[in-house]
Amino acid sequence: MKLSSRFQVLLEKYSHIPYIRPSMLPKIDLYMDQVTTFMEERLQDMRRNPEDKILTKTMINNYTKNRLLPAPVKKKYTDEHLLLLNYIYYLKNILSIGDISVLLEPMTRRYWGKKDNGTSMRTIYRDILTLEHQMYRDSHEDVRKKIELAGNSFTDKNLPEEELEYLQTFALVSMLAFDVSLKKRMMEFLIDDMKASASRTDESGKSDNKKADSGKNDSRK
């Protein structure tokens, strides 16, 4: 298969990224086995290899242990658990568990259990999907341009076809890697800023508590 054909296959694959739509969420709470089955069925096209697992019981337990995921109620997981697991699945390929925790903790603290008549886990997820759909066309065009640049690189006519194919593939992977690396660093910068902000808030709260305690002690004199 010629390189240009391989690139075309890549574009076609990129145009069909699976995701969980809000309408796909079950209307009843699920036990852990049902959760892993649901995630496997909905995101199976994201697997690199057929034997790869989207989600396992061990993963869910570790996420709960690391406070990424609130504990189930009577061993059952709600649609909010599924939304968080979806975020975690996509983010863990780019960010550390610690960074994901910093990013998601305010969401569960502020919006977990809220109804849909205001800002809730569901409305946030729906809005995020809308934003992603809006940017997808530009993202797809960006990948197409990178493919075009790679396909036009290394034009030495004396290169054997196999060598040309390797060099052009290497060029495309390098461009994609640079793009991912840059965006990953931007994500880490934003999360580091969230950490610093949370730390300042904690320190401010401790300072206020010390002042309050000092005031109580003064009033007892």
Residue pairs with C-beta under 8 A, 6 or more apart in sequence:
2 165
3 151
3 164
3 165
3 168
3 169
4 151
6 165
6 169
7 147
7 150
7 151
7 172
10 143
10 147
11 140
11 143
11 144
11 147
14 140
14 143
15 140
16 45
17 46
18 42
18 43
18 44
18 45
18 46
19 43
19 86
19 129
20 42
20 43
20 82
20 86
21 129
22 122
22 125
22 126
22 129
24 42
25 79
25 82
25 83
26 34
26 38
26 79
26 82
29 73
29 76
29 77
29 78
30 38
30 76
30 77
30 82
31 75
31 76
31 77
32 57
32 60
32 72
32 75
32 77
33 57
35 55
35 60
35 77
35 81
35 82
35 85
36 54
36 55
36 56
36 57
36 60
38 82
39 54
39 55
39 82
39 85
39 86
39 89
40 53
40 54
40 55
43 54
43 86
43 89
44 54
46 54
46 89
47 54
54 89
55 85
55 89
60 69
60 85
63 69
63 85
63 88
64 70
64 71
64 72
66 97
66 101
67 101
67 105
68 84
68 88
68 97
68 100
68 101
68 104
69 81
69 84
69 85
69 88
70 80
70 81
70 84
70 108
70 112
72 81
79 121
79 122
80 112
80 113
80 121
80 122
83 121
83 122
83 125
84 104
84 107
84 108
84 121
86 125
87 100
87 104
88 100
88 104
91 99
91 100
91 103
92 100
94 180
94 184
94 187
95 103
95 184
95 187
95 188
95 191
99 187
99 188
99 191
102 191
102 194
102 195
102 198
103 191
103 194
106 194
107 121
107 124
111 119
111 120
111 121
111 124
112 121
114 120
114 121
116 122
116 123
142 179
143 176
146 172
146 175
146 176
146 179
147 172
149 171
149 175
150 168
150 169
150 171
150 172
150 175
151 168
153 167
153 168
153 171
154 164
154 167
154 168
154 171
156 164
159 167
